[in-house]
Amino acid sequence: MTDSTARARWRIPAPAGGWGPPWPQVTELVSVFPGDLWTLVGGLMIQIHAVHANLPIHRATIDIDMVLHIETGATTFGQARYALESVGYELRLPDTRKAPVHRFLRGHQQVDVMIADHLAPSRRPTVAGHEVFRIPAGTSALRKTVNCDIEVSDGQTITVSVPNVLGALVLKGAAYLEDPRDRDRHLDDAALLACAIANPRAYAREMSGSDSRRVQSLVTQLRDPLHRSWLAVPPELRERARDALIATVRAPHGQPPVRRLGER
């Protein structure tokens, strides 16, 4: 994972009209479980990237998705569970023995707590015989994070880390490949993220392991300029975003991406 002191830092202003739910939950959560112990992913990650790129927020979500920084020793699943239970959340155990655990509920409010996919077996937590869910591409995403100082209300700022644009695209590509239930949503998110690509050649050099294959899965679908996912992107940005996304998977100088030990 990127060292917290070495990460880039973004200032994220409150969007017009303010942050909607579940952002009040995020603010509460940071007060009991600091944002340097985990990385925010999922729909709220997409919202942060939209605001940072001066794009409208179209991505609605009702839950908080986090990946714990277990690989650095910063925290444990037990500490996350204690913090969540201290503010009224309850861990939901799966119905089947082989299903992973990850979901905390408080009424209709939901927090999904996950770990990186290539975490060493000796460090993988279990709860009542269940492994904790390992998010595909989580290890790669945690190597590509930025700190975000987020204005949540007048005079109040919280700090969390999120994957940078490439890290977010890798997560979306992995989700597209491994979770067929909502592929349209993953492509919609990828189209928005493409608008924020500043230097596709630099991203091509930064990719390793399965990154290129995962992003390529998005490019294959979004290469068509008439794909429905581009409709949510401002018309004046679509061509540039599409070209930038395609350029991201073109490895520099024709060299394949370098694979890191432990990555597939």
N, C-alpha and C positions, 0 to 999 in steps of 0.2 A: 504494500500500500504506500501511496505517496506520503512522505513525512509531512505532518501538519504544518511545520514551520517552513517547508519548502513549497507548499502549494501556492498557486496563483490565488488572488483574492478578488472577488467581485462584490460590488455594491448593488443590491437589488432593491429598487424603490417599490413602494406599494403601488399596485396598478390602479388605474382609475376606478373608483368605486370600492377600492379596498380588496383584501383577500377574503374569499368566501370559505365556508367549511371545506375541509377539516383543518384549516390553518389555526383556529383557536386551540385545537388539540395539540398541534405541533408546538405552539408557544408554551402550553402547559407541560408538554413532555420534556422540552428542553430544560425547564426549571427543575425537573427531578432526575433527568438523565441527559447530561450535557451533549451538545451536538458534535463534539470532537470524538465521541466514542462510537459513532455510527455514521453511515452515509445514506442520504435520502435518495430513493429511487422511485420508480412508478410514475403515476400521474402528476404528483407534486414536483418531481424532477422536471417533467415536461413543462409545467407551468413556469418554473424558474427560468428555464431556457427561453421560453417565449418572452417573458418580461425583459430578460437581459438583451434579447435581440430586437426589442421594441416591436414585438408582434402581439396581436390580441390573443387573449387566453380563450381557446375553444375547448380545451381538454378538461372535462369535468371529472371529478373523482370524489369518493366518499371515504377513502381509507388512507392510512399512512403506511408506506412500505419502507423498511430500513434494512440495511446490511450492517451487521456488527463488525467492529474492528478487532476481532478475536486474534487474527494472525499476528498482530503487533503486541499482544498482551494488554491492550488498552482496557478491555472489558471482557465480560463473560456473559453467556446466556442467562446464568443465574442472576447476575446483577441487573440485566435488562428486565428480567421477570419481576424482581423485587421492586424496581422503580415503577413499572407499570401497575403492579398490584397495589402499590402505595397510593395511587390515584384512582383506584376502583376498577381496573381492568382485570379480567379473568382469563387464564389460559384455556383455550379450547382443545381438548385432546381428540385426535381423530378416532373414527369408529373402527377402523381396521388397523391391525398391528403394524403392517408395513408402511402405512401412510406417514409422512413426515409431519412434525408439529411446527407451527409458526404463527398461529392466529390468536390474538388477544381481543376480547370483546368487552364493551361496556355499554349495555343496551344496544343501540344501533350503531355505535361507534366502533371502529375496527382499526387495529394496528397489526401489520404483518411483520414479524421479526425473522430475518433470514441470516444465513452465513454464506461466505464465499464458496464457490464450487470446488476449488482445489485446496481447501484447507487440509492440513495434514491430518490423517486419521486419528492420531493421538489427541488432537485438539478439537475434534468434532463432538459437540455436546449431545447428550441424549436426555430425554425426559420420559419417565415411566416406560422405558423400552422403545421409545420413538426417537429417531434421529431428527435433528432440526433441519428444516428445508434448506437445501443448498441451491442458491439462485444461479442458473446458467450464465456464464460469463462474468460472474461476480468477482472472481480474482482479477481478471483483466480490468474491469471497471474501477476497482479499488486502487489500481495503479495509475489511474487517470482522473484524479479528483481536483476540485477547486473548492476553496472556502467561500461561502456566501454570507455576507452580512445583509440580512433581510429586514427591511423596514416593515414591521407587521402592524404598526399603528403610530400615531403621532408621538414621537419621542421614544419609541420602543423598538429595539433592534435585537434580533436573535441571530446566532451564527450556526450554520450547519454546513456539512460538505455534500457536494453532489458530483457525480461523474461529469467530466467535461463533455464537449460535443461528441468527440470520438467515442469516449466511454459510454455515453448514452446510446449512440448508434450501435455499438457492439452489443449492448444489452438488448436493444430492440431486435437486432438480427437474430440473436440467440432465442429470444421469445418467439419470434416468427417461426423459426425452424422447429422449436420443441413444444410449442403450445398452439395447436390448431384451432382452439376454441374462439379466438378473437383476433385473427390475423389482420383484419381490416383496421382495427385500432392500432396495431403495431405499425402498419404502413402509414397511417395518418400521422402518428407521432414522428416517424422517420422523415416524412416530407417536411414537417415543421422544423425538425432539427437540421435538415439540409440547408435551410435558410440562414443558419448560424455558422456554417462552415466558412472559416476565414482563409485557411491555407490548406487546401486538400492535399498538396504534395507533402507537406509536413506530416499530415495525418497518415499518409501512405507509408512514410518512413517510420512512424511510431508504432505501426501495427505489428503484432507478433502472434504466434500461436494460431488460434482459430479466428482471430479478429477479421482477417480479410474474407474468409469464407462467410462469416456471419453478416458482414456489411454487404458482401456480394449478393446475398439472398434478398436484401432490400433493393439493391440496384436492379436486379433482374426483373422485379415487379414494377419498379418506379421509373424504369427507362422510358416507358411510354409517356409522352407529355400529356396525353389525354386520360391518364389513370385518374380515377375518382379521388384519390388522396390529395392530388394537387389542387382540388377545388377549394380547400380550406386555406390555401396559401394565397396571399395577395398576388393578383395577376402579374404585377410588375416584377415580382421576385421569383416566379416559377422557373423561368428558363435558367437563370443563374444558379438557383438552388439545385436544379436537376443536373446541370453540368458539373457543379461542385461535388455532388454526391457520386457521380460516375467517376470523376477524376480521383476520388479518394481511394478507390480500389485498384488504381493503376500503380503498381509498385514502382518506385523510382529506378531508372536505368535498367528496367527489365529484371531486377533481382527479386526473388521470392522473399516474403517476410520471414524474419528470423524467428524460429520457434524457441520458446523458453522452456526450461526443464519443468516437467509436470503438466504442461499444457498440451491439449489434443489439437 
